Amino acid sequence: MKTVKTYQKVNAEKQNVSFGIFKMEDIYTKREGKVDEPHRHNYYTVLFIKKAKGLHKIDFTSYDLGEKQLFFVAPGQVHQVIEEEKSQGYAMTFSNDFLIQNSIPLSFIASLSLFQNYGQSPPLLVNEEQFELIESFSKQMFTLFYSDARMKDLSVGAYLKLLLIQCNNICAINPLESDVDNSGDNLVRTFKNAVDKNYKKEHSTNFYASQLNITPDHLNRTIKSKIGKTAKEYIQSRIITEAKRLLYFTNLSSKEIGYELGFNEPANFSTFFKKRTLLSPSNFKNSEVKP
């Protein structure tokens, strides 16, 4: 049985810190170019890529590495960087503790369009001007982190928040045209929390709308305007992501996984999975698990 490797420490070299930033070329050299197994973190990861060649797999979806990209990996997501040559850029890691210590509300991270826990997590592509600004924030964080500057953590936190705000503004969905007010952010957070608690048993939009005391139409419009997918699509993405993780990291049968995820009939789970991934559960497992 495969066991998922979960990294608990933000910075393996400095056990008591809650932030880390490293040059991707240094990581490649330290690993001697060897590819790490798919793994997950208990913290946030941002990859700022200046130039790279290869693949970045996030929850079993592959994205090409290239130039001027940013990847955002949320806690719990399974990911793997497969480099064909030494990359250029920065890898940043930070925990909830770092956010709290630097007066960055957890709700700020939750309201961003960057860390998509389930479903698609494509890279953010930026133009030259945007890239230069984000690169300057990254360089400042790197220099500060390895300095003896006074209150350097607060300074790093300030640059991190600026970087995230800039990236969020780039990828925001119609930020000036949404007809849903800011209270929608709270609704999205509450909805996501409800899905995390109930997705193994409850698959319908109506259930979550009822829990939130709103109509299904209101829920769908708000979720769609904030994260670019309907409530139903988000629920299904959560189920598919968990199914893929269970198929890869456990020896549970497709039937057992179906029951675990709230499907009374194994055939219903297989049909659901194949419709959304174009692969049967067994074919997905065979395609991902290497001998």
N, C-alpha and C positions, 0 to 999 in steps of 0.2 A: 504493500500500500504506500502510495506517495504521501509524504507529509509536507505541508506547505511551510516554507521557511518564512518566519515572521520576524522582521527586525524591530526590536523594541526601543533601541537607543538612537536618538537623532544623530549623535556624533560618537562613533565608536572609539575615537581617540581621546575624547574629553567627556567622561561619563556623566558629569553633572550639568552639562549645558543643554539647552533646549532649542538651539539653532546651530546649523552648520552650513558652510558653503565651500565647495570644492571645485577645482578646475577639472573639466571632463577629461582633458588630456592626461592629467595626473592620475585620475582613477583608472584610465586605460593602461597606463604604464605600471601602476601598482598591481593590477590584475594580470599583467603580462598578456593583455589582449584576450584573455579567456572570458567566455560568456557565462554570466551567472544564470542559475536556474530561475524559473519564474518564482517570484516571491511577493510578499506584501509588507507594508510598513504600518506601524501604529501612529504615524505622523504624516504631515503633508510634504509633498515633493514638488519642486518646480525645476524643470530642465530648460535652461536658456541655451539654445543651440545656435552657434554662429555658423558652423559648418560640420556636417556629418554625413556618413554613408552607411546604410544598413536599415534595420527595422526597430521600431519600438512597439512592443505588444502590450496592450492594456486590456485586461479582462478578456484575453484571447482574440482581440481584434488587432490586426497589424497595421501600422502606419509607417510610411517611408520616412526615413531620416533625410534631412536636406539642409537648406540654408535658411537662416532667419526664422526659426521656429521656437515656440514655447509650448511645453507640455505641462499639464497640471494633473497630478496624481493624488487622489484623496486617500485618507486612511482606509485600509481594508482592501483597496483595489489590488488585484494581482497584476504585476507588470514585469517586463523583461526588456532590457536594452541589448540589441544584437548589433554590434559595430563591425563593419567590414574593414575599417581603418580607424586610426586615432581621430576622435572627434575634437572640436574646439567649442568651448562654451563653459557654462557653470551649472552645477547641480546644487540646489538649495533645499534644505530640509528644516522643518520647524514643527513644533508641537503646540497643542493647545496651551500648555504652560507658558510658552514664549509669548503667545498672544496676550494672555492674561497679565503677564509681567510687564508688558509694554502697552497696557491699556488699549489693546485692540479687541473690541467686543467679538465674542464668538459669533454673534449674529451678523457681524460684518462679513466674515468668511462665508457663512451660510447664505447670505444674500447675493454673493457673487455668481456670475454665470460661468466661472472658470472650473471649479472642481465638480465634475459630473460623476457622482458615485456609481451610476449604473447606466448602461447603454453606451452610446458613442462618446469617445473622448479624443477627438482629433486635435492635431496641433493648432495653435493660434499662429496665423501667418501675419506678418507685419511688413509695412513698407520701410524704406530706408530711414526716413526721419523718425518713425516710431521705434525702429530697431536701435538707432543711436541713443535715444533717450533711455530706453530700457537697459541697454548695455552700460550706460553711465551709472545707473542705479546699481547694477550688479557689481560693477568694478568698485564702487564706493563701499558696498557691503563687504566685499572680499577684503579690501584694504583695511577697513575698520575692524573686521572680525579677527584679523591676525595682528592687530596693533595693541598697544597698551594705552590707547586713548581713554580719557575719563568718560564715563557714562556711554561706553561704546555700544552696549546692548540697546540702549534707548535710541541711539543714532541708527543702528542697524534696523531696529523695528520701524523707525520712521521711513527709511528708504524702502523697506519691504512693503509697507502700506502704500507708498507712492507707486511702487512697481505694480502691485495688485490692482490699484485703482486705474492706472493707465491701461493695463491689459483688459480689465473689465469694460472700460469705456470703448475699447476697440471692438470687442466681441458682443457688446450689449445688443439685444434684439429690439430694434425700434425704440431706443431709450426716450425719445422725445414725443413718440407718437402713441404710446400705450394709453388706452382709455381706462386702465386699472390703476388706482392710486397706490401710494406707498404701502398701505396696509396689506397689499397683496403679498409683500415680502413675508409678513408674519403668517399668512395663510399657507404660503409655499413651505415654510419651515414646519408648520404644524402638520401639513399633509405628508411631507416626507417622513416625519417622525412616526406618524400613524401607519404609513406603509411599512416602515421597518419593523414595527411591532406586530403587524397583522398579515403581511403578504403571504405567509404560508397557509393561511386559512381563508382570507378574504381577497378575491380577485376583481371585484366589481367596483366601478366608479360610484355607483349608488351607495354602497356601504360607507365609503369614505366621505361622501358628501353629507350623508346622514350624521356621521360622527362630528362633522364640522358645522352642522346646522345650516347648511346652504344647499342650493339646488345643484344637481349634477352639471347643468349648463354653466352656472357661475363658476364652479370648480374648474371645469375644462377651460373656460375662457381665461381665467386667471393663471392657471398653470401654463397654458400655451403661450401667453404673453410674456411670462417670466423665464421659462426654460426652453421654449421652442418645441415642446411636445405636449400632447394632451395628457390628462390624468391617466387614462387607460394605457397609453403608450408607456408612461413612466412606471406604472404598476407592472406591466408586462416585462419591461426592461429589468426591473428588480428581480422578477422571478427567473428570467433567462440567465441573468448574471449568476444567481445563486446555483442554478442548475448546472451551469458550466463549471463552477468551482467544485461542486460536489462530484461531478463526473471526473474531473481531473485529479482532485486531491483525496478521493475516497474510493473504496472498493464496493460502494453501494451499487446495487443493480438499478437499471432504469426504472423498474417497477417500484423499488424502495424509494428512489428519489422522487418519483411521481407522488407517492403517498406523503412523503415528507413535505412536499410543496403544495399539498391540498388538492391533488387530483384523485378522485375516487376510482377511476379506471386507468390502468397503465396506457391503454391506447390513446386516451385523451391527452395525456402528457406528451407522448411521442408525437402526436399530430401537432400539438401546440408548439413543441420545440422545433420540429422540422419546418413548420410554416414560417417561423421567425429566423431560423438560421440556415435553412435550405439543406440541413444535414439531420439525419436521425441521431438520437443520443449516442448510440454505439459508434456510428461513423465519426461523430465529433470526437469522442474519446480516443478512437484509433488514430485520428489525424493529429491530435495534440500530444498524446503520450508517446514518447520516444522509447524504443526498445533498449 
